[in-house]
Amino acid sequence: MNAAGIKYSISISMSPGLVRCCCCILLWQLCINLSVSAQQHAEMRLWYTQPAAEWVEALPIGNGRLGAMVYGNPVHENIQLNENTVWAGQPHRNDNPQALQNLEAVRSLIFEEKYVEAQDMANKYFTSQVAHGMPYETVGNVRLHFEGHEGYSDYTRSLDLEQALVHSSYTVNGVKYQTEAFASHPDQVIVYKISADEPGAINFSASMDRPE
């Protein structure tokens, strides 16, 4: 309807061939969007086909206070734990008492672009002359032994970076096992879940140790 109150009716006619062409274009665009979305999701997951053989291969989880490195071994699982208050030694000060009185001199050298002299002076008066603090230490290793799982197959393990979830799955004697591990910030716990698709199939022994 225009300003004079006259109504207009517009009709568009498309041939069957043009309709099919438009539908194909829309389907093609939809497939591209789905493919890109799937690729982006896949890139947010680390996955492997064998357990971790050493610490650097284990998958990490944490909530800021608690942390764990999950090896994902179906026979001898190892969950190495960290907690932010576990340190060697005792409460220790590693500041240099001469730092404050030399701060202005170091600043002046920097403003004068005498960077080497400033660095040498900072190393002498700012850096601790006693120690650089106590070393951070592990809480220990939680070890789970699954007797009879030596012949496992179809093994995978992964870390979902969006969900912060470590997952593994494998098969032993026709039974499919799965493990899931995550660190909860609201509850301040680390959770490790073991499941099997047959009742009564889960049997393991647990122990804990730590290096001295």
C-alpha positions in Angstrom: 0.0 0.0 0.0 1.4 3.4 -1.0 0.8 6.9 0.5 -2.4 7.2 -1.6 -3.9 4.0 -0.1 -3.5 1.9 -3.3 -2.6 -1.7 -2.8 -0.1 -3.5 -4.9 0.4 -7.2 -5.4 3.7 -8.6 -6.6 4.0 -12.1 -7.9 7.3 -13.8 -8.8 7.3 -16.9 -11.0 10.3 -19.3 -11.0 10.8 -22.2 -13.3 11.2 -25.7 -11.8 14.9 -25.7 -12.9 15.6 -22.5 -11.1 13.9 -23.8 -8.0 16.1 -26.9 -8.0 19.2 -24.8 -8.5 18.3 -22.5 -5.6 17.7 -25.6 -3.4 21.0 -27.1 -4.3 22.8 -23.9 -3.5 21.1 -23.8 -0.1 21.9 -27.4 0.7 25.5 -26.9 -0.4 25.9 -23.9 1.9 24.3 -25.9 4.7 26.8 -28.7 4.2 29.7 -26.3 4.2 28.5 -24.7 7.5 28.1 -28.2 9.1 31.5 -29.2 7.9 33.2 -26.1 9.3 31.4 -26.5 12.6 32.5 -30.1 12.9 36.1 -29.3 12.1 36.1 -26.5 14.6 34.7 -28.9 17.3 37.2 -31.6 16.4 40.1 -29.1 16.8 39.2 -28.6 20.4 39.9 -32.2 21.3 43.2 -34.0 21.8 43.0 -37.7 21.2 45.5 -40.6 21.2 45.5 -44.4 20.5 47.8 -45.4 23.3 48.3 -44.6 27.0 50.8 -42.1 28.2 54.3 -43.6 28.6 55.7 -40.6 30.6 54.5 -37.5 32.4 54.7 -35.2 29.5 52.3 -37.4 27.5 49.6 -37.5 30.3 46.5 -35.3 30.0 46.0 -32.4 32.4 43.0 -31.3 34.4 42.8 -28.7 37.1 40.6 -26.1 38.8 43.3 -23.6 40.0 43.9 -25.2 43.3 43.9 -28.9 42.5 45.5 -30.5 39.4 46.1 -33.9 38.0 47.9 -35.6 35.1 46.0 -38.6 33.9 48.0 -41.3 32.1 45.0 -43.4 30.9 46.7 -46.8 31.3 44.1 -49.6 31.3 46.3 -52.0 33.4 48.3 -49.7 35.6 46.5 -46.3 35.7 48.4 -43.4 37.3 46.8 -40.1 38.3 49.5 -37.7 39.5 48.1 -35.1 41.8 49.0 -31.5 42.6 47.7 -29.1 45.3 48.8 -25.5 45.5 49.9 -25.6 49.2 52.4 -28.5 48.8 55.9 -27.1 48.8 59.3 -28.4 50.0 60.9 -26.7 53.0 59.1 -24.1 55.0 57.7 -20.6 54.7 60.5 -18.6 53.3 61.3 -15.0 52.2 63.3 -14.5 49.1 63.2 -10.8 48.8 66.4 -8.7 48.8 66.3 -6.0 51.6 68.6 -3.8 49.5 66.0 -3.5 46.7 64.0 -0.5 47.8 67.0 1.8 48.5 68.4 1.0 45.0 65.1 1.2 43.1 65.5 4.9 42.1 69.0 4.4 40.8 67.9 1.5 38.6 65.0 3.6 37.2 67.4 6.4 36.4 69.7 4.1 34.4 66.7 2.8 32.5 65.5 6.4 31.6 69.1 7.1 30.5 68.9 4.0 28.2 71.8 2.4 30.1 70.1 -1.0 30.1 73.1 -3.2 30.7 74.0 -1.2 33.8 70.4 -1.2 35.0 70.2 -5.0 34.6 73.5 -5.6 36.4 72.4 -3.4 39.3 69.0 -5.1 39.5 70.7 -8.5 39.5 72.9 -7.4 42.4 70.3 -5.6 44.6 66.9 -7.0 43.6 67.5 -10.7 43.2 67.5 -12.8 46.3 71.0 -13.6 47.6 69.8 -16.5 49.6 67.4 -18.6 47.5 64.7 -18.3 44.9 61.9 -19.8 47.0 61.0 -23.3 48.0 60.3 -25.8 45.2 56.8 -26.9 44.3 56.1 -30.6 44.9 53.6 -33.2 43.9 51.0 -34.5 46.3 51.7 -38.0 44.9 50.4 -40.7 42.5 47.1 -42.5 42.8 47.7 -45.9 41.2 44.9 -48.2 40.0 45.7 -51.8 39.1 43.3 -53.7 36.9 44.2 -57.3 36.9 43.5 -59.2 33.7 43.3 -56.1 31.5 46.7 -56.7 29.8 45.0 -57.8 26.5 42.9 -54.7 26.0 42.0 -53.5 22.5 40.2 -50.6 20.7 41.9 -48.1 22.9 41.5 -44.4 22.7 42.0 -41.5 25.1 41.2 -37.8 24.7 41.1 -34.4 26.3 38.0 -32.3 25.5 39.4 -28.7 25.7 35.9 -27.2 25.8 34.6 -29.4 28.6 38.0 -29.9 30.4 37.2 -33.7 30.4 39.7 -36.5 30.1 38.1 -39.7 28.6 39.4 -43.1 27.7 37.8 -46.3 26.4 38.9 -49.8 25.6 37.7 -53.4 25.4 38.7 -56.4 27.4 37.2 -59.8 26.8 34.2 -58.3 25.0 33.5 -55.8 27.8 33.8 -52.1 27.0 35.3 -49.9 29.7 35.3 -46.2 29.9 37.0 -43.7 32.3 36.2 -40.0 32.8 38.2 -37.5 34.8 37.6 -33.8 35.5 38.3 -31.2 38.2 35.3 -29.3 39.6 35.9 -25.7 40.7 32.6 -25.2 42.7 33.1 -28.5 44.6 36.9 -28.3 44.8 37.4 -32.0 43.9 38.9 -34.1 41.2 36.5 -36.8 39.9 37.6 -40.1 38.3 34.8 -42.3 37.0 35.1 -45.9 35.8 32.3 -47.6 34.0 31.7 -50.9 32.1 28.8 -52.0 29.9 28.4 -55.3 31.9 27.5 -55.5 35.6 30.2 -56.7 38.0 33.0 -56.2 35.5 34.8 -53.5 37.4 37.5 -54.8 39.8 40.7 -53.0 40.7 43.1 -52.3 43.6 44.2 -48.8 44.5 47.3 -47.4 46.2 49.1 -44.1 46.6 52.8 -43.1 46.7 54.9 -40.0 46.3 58.6 -39.4 45.5 60.8 -38.4 48.4 
